[in-house]
């Protein structure tokens, strides 16, 4: 059984893992990135720490069974066009 790749921790690793987001909302020191999958959408909330945007929270629609982000939805994003893995 293959292990899931670790969750990205910053903007650079999100882009490397899933390609360009479908939507970005920018505010002062925060950004919301949305990725649209075939059966779900994933939302990543990033906060500026110095010169780096760090991932602080993620969730999906539909939500996971016992958590805000459904691991199957997030994993499905790795097959997006433009993703590096």
Jmol script that loads the backbone (N, CA, C; Angstrom):
load data "model"
ATOM      1  N   UNK A   1       0.843  -1.175   0.000  1.00  0.00           N
ATOM      2  CA  UNK A   1       0.000   0.000   0.000  1.00  0.00           C
ATOM      3  C   UNK A   1       0.891   1.243   0.000  1.00  0.00           C
ATOM      4  N   UNK A   2       0.668   2.158  -0.921  1.00  0.00           N
ATOM      5  CA  UNK A   2       1.466   3.382  -1.010  1.00  0.00           C
ATOM      6  C   UNK A   2       1.062   4.365   0.072  1.00  0.00           C
ATOM      7  N   UNK A   3       2.051   5.024   0.649  1.00  0.00           N
ATOM      8  CA  UNK A   3       1.760   6.026   1.668  1.00  0.00           C
ATOM      9  C   UNK A   3       1.400   7.335   0.991  1.00  0.00           C
ATOM     10  N   UNK A   4       0.489   8.074   1.610  1.00  0.00           N
ATOM     11  CA  UNK A   4       0.115   9.381   1.086  1.00  0.00           C
ATOM     12  C   UNK A   4       1.281  10.340   1.262  1.00  0.00           C
ATOM     13  N   UNK A   5       1.417  11.254   0.321  1.00  0.00           N
ATOM     14  CA  UNK A   5       2.458  12.272   0.426  1.00  0.00           C
ATOM     15  C   UNK A   5       2.123  13.184   1.600  1.00  0.00           C
ATOM     16  N   UNK A   6       3.130  13.725   2.266  1.00  0.00           N
ATOM     17  CA  UNK A   6       2.851  14.629   3.387  1.00  0.00           C
ATOM     18  C   UNK A   6       2.134  15.885   2.904  1.00  0.00           C
ATOM     19  N   UNK A   7       1.313  16.458   3.769  1.00  0.00           N
ATOM     20  CA  UNK A   7       0.578  17.677   3.443  1.00  0.00           C
ATOM     21  C   UNK A   7       1.568  18.821   3.249  1.00  0.00           C
ATOM     22  N   UNK A   8       1.426  19.592   2.180  1.00  0.00           N
ATOM     23  CA  UNK A   8       2.295  20.759   1.996  1.00  0.00           C
ATOM     24  C   UNK A   8       2.177  21.700   3.198  1.00  0.00           C
ATOM     25  N   UNK A   9       3.236  22.457   3.460  1.00  0.00           N
ATOM     26  CA  UNK A   9       3.253  23.334   4.627  1.00  0.00           C
ATOM     27  C   UNK A   9       3.333  24.813   4.281  1.00  0.00           C
ATOM     28  N   UNK A  10       3.541  25.126   2.997  1.00  0.00           N
ATOM     29  CA  UNK A  10       3.641  26.537   2.597  1.00  0.00           C
ATOM     30  C   UNK A  10       3.177  26.690   1.149  1.00  0.00           C
ATOM     31  N   UNK A  11       3.136  27.944   0.671  1.00  0.00           N
ATOM     32  CA  UNK A  11       2.640  28.228  -0.672  1.00  0.00           C
ATOM     33  C   UNK A  11       3.459  27.512  -1.746  1.00  0.00           C
ATOM     34  N   UNK A  12       4.765  27.521  -1.595  1.00  0.00           N
ATOM     35  CA  UNK A  12       5.625  26.889  -2.596  1.00  0.00           C
ATOM     36  C   UNK A  12       5.347  25.388  -2.699  1.00  0.00           C
ATOM     37  N   UNK A  13       5.215  24.711  -1.576  1.00  0.00           N
ATOM     38  CA  UNK A  13       4.961  23.268  -1.631  1.00  0.00           C
ATOM     39  C   UNK A  13       3.535  22.956  -2.089  1.00  0.00           C
ATOM     40  N   UNK A  14       2.576  23.849  -1.820  1.00  0.00           N
ATOM     41  CA  UNK A  14       1.219  23.663  -2.353  1.00  0.00           C
ATOM     42  C   UNK A  14       1.237  23.700  -3.877  1.00  0.00           C
ATOM     43  N   UNK A  15       1.909  24.707  -4.444  1.00  0.00           N
ATOM     44  CA  UNK A  15       1.982  24.806  -5.907  1.00  0.00           C
ATOM     45  C   UNK A  15       2.720  23.604  -6.505  1.00  0.00           C
ATOM     46  N   UNK A  16       3.780  23.155  -5.843  1.00  0.00           N
ATOM     47  CA  UNK A  16       4.526  21.997  -6.345  1.00  0.00           C
ATOM     48  C   UNK A  16       3.646  20.746  -6.329  1.00  0.00           C
ATOM     49  N   UNK A  17       2.833  20.591  -5.296  1.00  0.00           N
ATOM     50  CA  UNK A  17       2.018  19.388  -5.151  1.00  0.00           C
ATOM     51  C   UNK A  17       0.771  19.402  -6.025  1.00  0.00           C
ATOM     52  N   UNK A  18       0.097  20.564  -6.128  1.00  0.00           N
ATOM     53  CA  UNK A  18      -1.226  20.605  -6.755  1.00  0.00           C
ATOM     54  C   UNK A  18      -1.340  21.558  -7.943  1.00  0.00           C
ATOM     55  N   UNK A  19      -0.265  22.222  -8.330  1.00  0.00           N
ATOM     56  CA  UNK A  19      -0.332  23.167  -9.443  1.00  0.00           C
ATOM     57  C   UNK A  19      -0.900  24.503  -8.989  1.00  0.00           C
ATOM     58  N   UNK A  20      -1.326  25.292  -9.946  1.00  0.00           N
ATOM     59  CA  UNK A  20      -1.871  26.623  -9.641  1.00  0.00           C
ATOM     60  C   UNK A  20      -3.285  26.490  -9.077  1.00  0.00           C
ATOM     61  N   UNK A  21      -3.615  27.285  -8.062  1.00  0.00           N
ATOM     62  CA  UNK A  21      -4.975  27.234  -7.522  1.00  0.00           C
ATOM     63  C   UNK A  21      -5.995  27.756  -8.536  1.00  0.00           C
ATOM     64  N   UNK A  22      -7.238  27.328  -8.381  1.00  0.00           N
ATOM     65  CA  UNK A  22      -8.311  27.809  -9.251  1.00  0.00           C
ATOM     66  C   UNK A  22      -8.792  29.195  -8.831  1.00  0.00           C
ATOM     67  N   UNK A  23      -8.572  29.542  -7.583  1.00  0.00           N
ATOM     68  CA  UNK A  23      -9.002  30.846  -7.058  1.00  0.00           C
ATOM     69  C   UNK A  23      -8.073  31.240  -5.919  1.00  0.00           C
ATOM     70  N   UNK A  24      -7.703  32.519  -5.860  1.00  0.00           N
ATOM     71  CA  UNK A  24      -6.920  33.055  -4.742  1.00  0.00           C
ATOM     72  C   UNK A  24      -7.603  34.318  -4.243  1.00  0.00           C
ATOM     73  N   UNK A  25      -7.813  34.393  -2.934  1.00  0.00           N
ATOM     74  CA  UNK A  25      -8.308  35.620  -2.303  1.00  0.00           C
ATOM     75  C   UNK A  25      -7.190  36.143  -1.407  1.00  0.00           C
ATOM     76  N   UNK A  26      -6.769  37.381  -1.667  1.00  0.00           N
ATOM     77  CA  UNK A  26      -5.677  37.985  -0.901  1.00  0.00           C
ATOM     78  C   UNK A  26      -6.221  39.069   0.014  1.00  0.00           C
ATOM     79  N   UNK A  27      -5.769  39.050   1.249  1.00  0.00           N
ATOM     80  CA  UNK A  27      -6.041  40.109   2.209  1.00  0.00           C
ATOM     81  C   UNK A  27      -4.723  40.476   2.854  1.00  0.00           C
ATOM     82  N   UNK A  28      -4.714  41.341   3.809  1.00  0.00           N
ATOM     83  CA  UNK A  28      -3.489  41.867   4.420  1.00  0.00           C
ATOM     84  C   UNK A  28      -2.339  40.851   4.423  1.00  0.00           C
ATOM     85  N   UNK A  29      -2.251  40.005   5.403  1.00  0.00           N
ATOM     86  CA  UNK A  29      -1.175  39.015   5.504  1.00  0.00           C
ATOM     87  C   UNK A  29      -1.691  37.590   5.359  1.00  0.00           C
ATOM     88  N   UNK A  30      -2.824  37.431   4.688  1.00  0.00           N
ATOM     89  CA  UNK A  30      -3.418  36.108   4.522  1.00  0.00           C
ATOM     90  C   UNK A  30      -3.832  35.885   3.070  1.00  0.00           C
ATOM     91  N   UNK A  31      -3.906  34.626   2.696  1.00  0.00           N
ATOM     92  CA  UNK A  31      -4.441  34.249   1.390  1.00  0.00           C
ATOM     93  C   UNK A  31      -5.266  32.978   1.551  1.00  0.00           C
ATOM     94  N   UNK A  32      -6.333  32.899   0.794  1.00  0.00           N
ATOM     95  CA  UNK A  32      -7.148  31.693   0.695  1.00  0.00           C
ATOM     96  C   UNK A  32      -6.946  31.151  -0.705  1.00  0.00           C
ATOM     97  N   UNK A  33      -6.519  29.906  -0.806  1.00  0.00           N
ATOM     98  CA  UNK A  33      -6.355  29.248  -2.094  1.00  0.00           C
ATOM     99  C   UNK A  33      -7.398  28.144  -2.203  1.00  0.00           C
ATOM    100  N   UNK A  34      -8.142  28.130  -3.321  1.00  0.00           N
ATOM    101  CA  UNK A  34      -9.133  27.081  -3.562  1.00  0.00           C
ATOM    102  C   UNK A  34      -8.703  26.253  -4.765  1.00  0.00           C
ATOM    103  N   UNK A  35      -8.774  24.957  -4.597  1.00  0.00           N
ATOM    104  CA  UNK A  35      -8.516  24.000  -5.676  1.00  0.00           C
ATOM    105  C   UNK A  35      -9.801  23.232  -5.926  1.00  0.00           C
ATOM    106  N   UNK A  36     -10.230  23.166  -7.176  1.00  0.00           N
ATOM    107  CA  UNK A  36     -11.443  22.447  -7.537  1.00  0.00           C
ATOM    108  C   UNK A  36     -11.092  21.088  -8.098  1.00  0.00           C
ATOM    109  N   UNK A  37     -11.551  20.037  -7.432  1.00  0.00           N
ATOM    110  CA  UNK A  37     -11.376  18.681  -7.913  1.00  0.00           C
ATOM    111  C   UNK A  37     -12.637  18.231  -8.635  1.00  0.00           C
ATOM    112  N   UNK A  38     -12.629  17.026  -9.158  1.00  0.00           N
ATOM    113  CA  UNK A  38     -13.783  16.503  -9.885  1.00  0.00           C
ATOM    114  C   UNK A  38     -14.996  16.336  -8.976  1.00  0.00           C
ATOM    115  N   UNK A  39     -14.772  15.950  -7.715  1.00  0.00           N
ATOM    116  CA  UNK A  39     -15.889  15.670  -6.816  1.00  0.00           C
ATOM    117  C   UNK A  39     -15.842  16.493  -5.528  1.00  0.00           C
ATOM    118  N   UNK A  40     -14.888  17.424  -5.425  1.00  0.00           N
ATOM    119  CA  UNK A  40     -14.766  18.186  -4.190  1.00  0.00           C
ATOM    120  C   UNK A  40     -13.967  19.462  -4.441  1.00  0.00           C
ATOM    121  N   UNK A  41     -13.940  20.312  -3.444  1.00  0.00           N
ATOM    122  CA  UNK A  41     -13.109  21.522  -3.479  1.00  0.00           C
ATOM    123  C   UNK A  41     -12.299  21.558  -2.189  1.00  0.00           C
ATOM    124  N   UNK A  42     -11.049  21.984  -2.297  1.00  0.00           N
ATOM    125  CA  UNK A  42     -10.173  22.097  -1.124  1.00  0.00           C
ATOM    126  C   UNK A  42      -9.798  23.563  -0.938  1.00  0.00           C
ATOM    127  N   UNK A  43      -9.827  24.002   0.309  1.00  0.00           N
ATOM    128  CA  UNK A  43      -9.514  25.375   0.669  1.00  0.00           C
ATOM    129  C   UNK A  43      -8.293  25.367   1.586  1.00  0.00           C
ATOM    130  N   UNK A  44      -7.295  26.152   1.232  1.00  0.00           N
ATOM    131  CA  UNK A  44      -6.076  26.241   2.024  1.00  0.00           C
ATOM    132  C   UNK A  44      -5.916  27.686   2.486  1.00  0.00           C
ATOM    133  N   UNK A  45      -5.759  27.869   3.793  1.00  0.00           N
ATOM    134  CA  UNK A  45      -5.629  29.187   4.398  1.00  0.00           C
ATOM    135  C   UNK A  45      -4.167  29.405   4.771  1.00  0.00           C
ATOM    136  N   UNK A  46      -3.565  30.405   4.131  1.00  0.00           N
ATOM    137  CA  UNK A  46      -2.139  30.684   4.319  1.00  0.00           C
ATOM    138  C   UNK A  46      -1.954  32.023   5.015  1.00  0.00           C
ATOM    139  N   UNK A  47      -0.952  32.077   5.909  1.00  0.00           N
ATOM    140  CA  UNK A  47      -0.645  33.292   6.660  1.00  0.00           C
ATOM    141  C   UNK A  47       0.828  33.617   6.483  1.00  0.00           C
ATOM    142  N   UNK A  48       1.099  34.906   6.288  1.00  0.00           N
ATOM    143  CA  UNK A  48       2.472  35.352   6.059  1.00  0.00           C
ATOM    144  C   UNK A  48       3.279  35.266   7.349  1.00  0.00           C
ATOM    145  N   UNK A  49       4.451  34.631   7.230  1.00  0.00           N
ATOM    146  CA  UNK A  49       5.455  34.588   8.298  1.00  0.00           C
ATOM    147  C   UNK A  49       6.760  35.044   7.655  1.00  0.00           C
ATOM    148  N   UNK A  50       7.092  36.308   7.856  1.00  0.00           N
ATOM    149  CA  UNK A  50       8.255  36.878   7.176  1.00  0.00           C
ATOM    150  C   UNK A  50       7.961  36.974   5.693  1.00  0.00           C
ATOM    151  N   UNK A  51       8.807  36.356   4.874  1.00  0.00           N
ATOM    152  CA  UNK A  51       8.621  36.376   3.419  1.00  0.00           C
ATOM    153  C   UNK A  51       7.904  35.141   2.888  1.00  0.00           C
ATOM    154  N   UNK A  52       7.411  34.284   3.783  1.00  0.00           N
ATOM    155  CA  UNK A  52       6.833  33.002   3.373  1.00  0.00           C
ATOM    156  C   UNK A  52       5.362  32.941   3.770  1.00  0.00           C
ATOM    157  N   UNK A  53       4.530  32.401   2.869  1.00  0.00           N
ATOM    158  CA  UNK A  53       3.141  32.113   3.207  1.00  0.00           C
ATOM    159  C   UNK A  53       3.081  30.684   3.738  1.00  0.00           C
ATOM    160  N   UNK A  54       2.706  30.522   5.003  1.00  0.00           N
ATOM    161  CA  UNK A  54       2.632  29.213   5.660  1.00  0.00           C
ATOM    162  C   UNK A  54       1.190  28.729   5.713  1.00  0.00           C
ATOM    163  N   UNK A  55       1.002  27.447   5.481  1.00  0.00           N
ATOM    164  CA  UNK A  55      -0.322  26.839   5.579  1.00  0.00           C
ATOM    165  C   UNK A  55      -0.698  26.724   7.047  1.00  0.00           C
ATOM    166  N   UNK A  56      -1.834  27.297   7.404  1.00  0.00           N
ATOM    167  CA  UNK A  56      -2.280  27.243   8.791  1.00  0.00           C
ATOM    168  C   UNK A  56      -3.483  26.326   8.971  1.00  0.00           C
ATOM    169  N   UNK A  57      -4.338  26.209   7.924  1.00  0.00           N
ATOM    170  CA  UNK A  57      -5.583  25.460   8.065  1.00  0.00           C
ATOM    171  C   UNK A  57      -6.043  25.025   6.689  1.00  0.00           C
ATOM    172  N   UNK A  58      -6.714  23.893   6.619  1.00  0.00           N
ATOM    173  CA  UNK A  58      -7.317  23.464   5.353  1.00  0.00           C
ATOM    174  C   UNK A  58      -8.648  22.790   5.639  1.00  0.00           C
ATOM    175  N   UNK A  59      -9.537  22.869   4.654  1.00  0.00           N
ATOM    176  CA  UNK A  59     -10.811  22.171   4.742  1.00  0.00           C
ATOM    177  C   UNK A  59     -11.283  21.847   3.336  1.00  0.00           C
ATOM    178  N   UNK A  60     -12.239  20.945   3.246  1.00  0.00           N
ATOM    179  CA  UNK A  60     -12.778  20.540   1.952  1.00  0.00           C
ATOM    180  C   UNK A  60     -14.295  20.593   1.983  1.00  0.00           C
ATOM    181  N   UNK A  61     -14.870  20.674   0.808  1.00  0.00           N
ATOM    182  CA  UNK A  61     -16.310  20.506   0.621  1.00  0.00           C
ATOM    183  C   UNK A  61     -16.479  19.384  -0.371  1.00  0.00           C
ATOM    184  N   UNK A  62     -17.143  18.296  -0.042  1.00  0.00           N
ATOM    185  CA  UNK A  62     -17.693  18.033   1.284  1.00  0.00           C
ATOM    186  C   UNK A  62     -16.598  17.807   2.322  1.00  0.00           C
ATOM    187  N   UNK A  63     -16.972  18.012   3.583  1.00  0.00           N
ATOM    188  CA  UNK A  63     -16.029  17.876   4.690  1.00  0.00           C
ATOM    189  C   UNK A  63     -15.675  16.412   4.936  1.00  0.00           C
ATOM    190  N   UNK A  64     -14.587  16.192   5.640  1.00  0.00           N
ATOM    191  CA  UNK A  64     -14.187  14.847   6.030  1.00  0.00           C
ATOM    192  C   UNK A  64     -15.122  14.303   7.103  1.00  0.00           C
ATOM    193  N   UNK A  65     -15.060  13.016   7.330  1.00  0.00           N
ATOM    194  CA  UNK A  65     -15.936  12.377   8.316  1.00  0.00           C
ATOM    195  C   UNK A  65     -15.651  12.871   9.727  1.00  0.00           C
ATOM    196  N   UNK A  66     -14.396  12.970  10.110  1.00  0.00           N
ATOM    197  CA  UNK A  66     -14.067  13.369  11.482  1.00  0.00           C
ATOM    198  C   UNK A  66     -13.129  14.572  11.531  1.00  0.00           C
ATOM    199  N   UNK A  67     -12.940  15.223  10.382  1.00  0.00           N
ATOM    200  CA  UNK A  67     -12.059  16.393  10.322  1.00  0.00           C
ATOM    201  C   UNK A  67     -12.539  17.313   9.212  1.00  0.00           C
ATOM    202  N   UNK A  68     -12.038  18.545   9.242  1.00  0.00           N
ATOM    203  CA  UNK A  68     -12.494  19.544   8.272  1.00  0.00           C
ATOM    204  C   UNK A  68     -12.042  19.233   6.849  1.00  0.00           C
ATOM    205  N   UNK A  69     -10.885  18.601   6.690  1.00  0.00           N
ATOM    206  CA  UNK A  69     -10.362  18.286   5.358  1.00  0.00           C
ATOM    207  C   UNK A  69     -10.439  16.780   5.109  1.00  0.00           C
ATOM    208  N   UNK A  70     -11.141  16.411   4.059  1.00  0.00           N
ATOM    209  CA  UNK A  70     -11.258  15.005   3.670  1.00  0.00           C
ATOM    210  C   UNK A  70      -9.957  14.576   2.992  1.00  0.00           C
ATOM    211  N   UNK A  71      -9.216  13.636   3.580  1.00  0.00           N
ATOM    212  CA  UNK A  71      -7.938  13.217   2.998  1.00  0.00           C
ATOM    213  C   UNK A  71      -8.064  12.707   1.554  1.00  0.00           C
ATOM    214  N   UNK A  72      -9.173  12.047   1.225  1.00  0.00           N
ATOM    215  CA  UNK A  72      -9.349  11.538  -0.138  1.00  0.00           C
ATOM    216  C   UNK A  72      -9.471  12.691  -1.137  1.00  0.00           C
ATOM    217  N   UNK A  73     -10.135  13.765  -0.740  1.00  0.00           N
ATOM    218  CA  UNK A  73     -10.256  14.937  -1.613  1.00  0.00           C
ATOM    219  C   UNK A  73      -8.888  15.563  -1.837  1.00  0.00           C
ATOM    220  N   UNK A  74      -8.145  15.785  -0.768  1.00  0.00           N
ATOM    221  CA  UNK A  74      -6.822  16.399  -0.885  1.00  0.00           C
ATOM    222  C   UNK A  74      -5.912  15.522  -1.740  1.00  0.00           C
ATOM    223  N   UNK A  75      -5.948  14.222  -1.532  1.00  0.00           N
ATOM    224  CA  UNK A  75      -5.113  13.301  -2.309  1.00  0.00           C
ATOM    225  C   UNK A  75      -5.479  13.354  -3.789  1.00  0.00           C
ATOM    226  N   UNK A  76      -6.773  13.530  -4.102  1.00  0.00           N
ATOM    227  CA  UNK A  76      -7.210  13.556  -5.508  1.00  0.00           C
ATOM    228  C   UNK A  76      -6.631  14.764  -6.258  1.00  0.00           C
ATOM    229  N   UNK A  77      -6.233  15.805  -5.549  1.00  0.00           N
ATOM    230  CA  UNK A  77      -5.678  16.990  -6.201  1.00  0.00           C
ATOM    231  C   UNK A  77      -4.314  16.730  -6.832  1.00  0.00           C
ATOM    232  N   UNK A  78      -3.610  15.715  -6.364  1.00  0.00           N
ATOM    233  CA  UNK A  78      -2.270  15.469  -6.888  1.00  0.00           C
ATOM    234  C   UNK A  78      -2.293  15.058  -8.351  1.00  0.00           C
ATOM    235  N   UNK A  79      -3.445  14.690  -8.880  1.00  0.00           N
ATOM    236  CA  UNK A  79      -3.564  14.336 -10.289  1.00  0.00           C
ATOM    237  C   UNK A  79      -3.921  15.502 -11.190  1.00  0.00           C
ATOM    238  N   UNK A  80      -3.991  16.709 -10.631  1.00  0.00           N
ATOM    239  CA  UNK A  80      -4.362  17.889 -11.427  1.00  0.00           C
ATOM    240  C   UNK A  80      -3.325  18.192 -12.499  1.00  0.00           C
ATOM    241  N   UNK A  81      -3.768  18.746 -13.594  1.00  0.00           N
ATOM    242  CA  UNK A  81      -2.858  19.183 -14.655  1.00  0.00           C
ATOM    243  C   UNK A  81      -1.918  20.239 -14.085  1.00  0.00           C
ATOM    244  N   UNK A  82      -0.651  20.113 -14.376  1.00  0.00           N
ATOM    245  CA  UNK A  82       0.331  21.080 -13.905  1.00  0.00           C
ATOM    246  C   UNK A  82       0.947  20.709 -12.584  1.00  0.00           C
ATOM    247  N   UNK A  83       0.394  19.725 -11.889  1.00  0.00           N
ATOM    248  CA  UNK A  83       0.991  19.301 -10.627  1.00  0.00           C
ATOM    249  C   UNK A  83       2.278  18.540 -10.921  1.00  0.00           C
ATOM    250  N   UNK A  84       3.241  18.668 -10.030  1.00  0.00           N
ATOM    251  CA  UNK A  84       4.539  18.032 -10.240  1.00  0.00           C
ATOM    252  C   UNK A  84       4.570  16.587  -9.781  1.00  0.00           C
ATOM    253  N   UNK A  85       3.641  16.167  -8.882  1.00  0.00           N
ATOM    254  CA  UNK A  85       3.600  14.770  -8.505  1.00  0.00           C
ATOM    255  C   UNK A  85       2.219  14.237  -8.590  1.00  0.00           C
TER     256      UNK A  85
END
end "model"
wireframe off; spacefill off
backbone 0.3
color backbone group
